[in-house]
Amino acid sequence: MLKILQLIVGFLLIVVIVPQTPTENIVLRKFAETGLFTSYGEAKNFLKFLTWGLIAAFLILTFILSLYN
């Protein structure tokens, strides 16, 4: 079960991080266009939190799974 969760988190991490480039951030633009956020800055903060949260979740899952192997 944890390996499946790690796979899902890893996939989401790739989907979120890969389109983020210094010149154009497609993910941030799509988040801002959804209308869920009141401003571009709020969407940017959410994306930053989401990205670091996914990284932390992946690392924690990797650590936990390494203890059981």
Secondary structure as the mmCIF struct_conf table of DSSP 4:
data_model
#
loop_
_struct_conf.conf_type_id
_struct_conf.id
_struct_conf.beg_label_comp_id
_struct_conf.beg_label_asym_id
_struct_conf.beg_label_seq_id
_struct_conf.end_label_comp_id
_struct_conf.end_label_asym_id
_struct_conf.end_label_seq_id
HELX_RH_AL_P HELX_RH_AL_P1 LEU A 2 ILE A 17
TURN_TY1_P TURN_TY1_P1 VAL A 18 PRO A 19
STRN STRN1 GLN A 20 GLN A 20
BEND BEND1 PRO A 22 THR A 23
STRN STRN2 ASN A 25 ASN A 25
HELX_RH_AL_P HELX_RH_AL_P2 ILE A 26 GLU A 33
TURN_TY1_P TURN_TY1_P2 THR A 34 THR A 34
BEND BEND2 GLY A 35 GLY A 35
BEND BEND3 PHE A 37 SER A 39
HELX_RH_AL_P HELX_RH_AL_P3 TYR A 40 LEU A 67
#
